[in-house]
Amino acid sequence: MLALTLAACSKQGVDTEAQDQPVAVSLTGKEFYEPQRSAEQQARLDSLVSVARTNFENDPSEENYIWYGRREGYLMHLHEAIAIFSEGLEKYPDSYRLYRHRGHRYISVRKFDNAIADFEMAAKLMEGKPLEVEPDGQPNKLNQPLSTTQFNVWYHLGLAHYLKKDFAKAEEAYLKCLAVCENDDSKIAVLDWLYMTYRRQANLVRANEILAMVTDSMTVIENDSYYQRLRMYKGWLKPEDLLQADSTSEDYDLNIATQGYGVGNWYLYNGDSTKAINTFEQVVDGKLFAAFGFIAAEAELIELTQNEN
């Protein structure tokens, strides 16, 4: 099988030529490679993908295709993950879950049109299905999955449109996503991107209506960075408060990517393009090239640079 061949090469550690290949390329052409990790981190991820591969080899079910691809994706073996999901779709062509996960990894490699096509197909195939909880590959502190497959399809579809600057379609997808939110964490994530979408459409009325839905009593388990961005947009926090992340924290790089993108937007909304550019550049100088804030910052820098020229 194609997926097995690709993943085997990626895991044996003997294919040095493959190891020298970029796993993704930025919107400006910068090449990204699999990140350096501690021996403990690498061992844990290798163990998880080994289990997923063994399960897949014993039973190439839809579920095992999904987890095999997800585990490769967490290792930043993005093309291998896409190949696994694609092979799975040949066997399970009606799997909206496989489309959902492949679409996510198409975003990671900056193939937004491919991602949109996958999420639209997933939306079509899942229509009328009951909401189904999506298991976490990287569990939160409560080990409690908080999102559904339906949420993730609409959420990522909205993101793909947003990254392409098609804010009308992003709005449509995010509103559908908001309708299937079952907890504050999910709601916070959608409100954050929906607020930014309305600001890009210069629709201050709707943007302020979104902020009115944000309260100081919301229960936040895993989307605190989005919550902090919303609190900043509401004026409860200053932009500099969001960038005072602890460099020794395990979540430091993710916080810089996520909160940094929000801060850059804040400066942009308030007419300070110089600080916006500086903040977006700080984001893309980070390590988490697959983070949504990182990719969005790339898109902003391209647009801002073109406008300056």
Summary of the structure (lengths in Angstrom):
residues: 309
radius of gyration: 19.3
end to end distance: 48.7
largest distance: 57.4
contacts: 988
relative contact order: 0.08
helix: 66%
strand: 2%
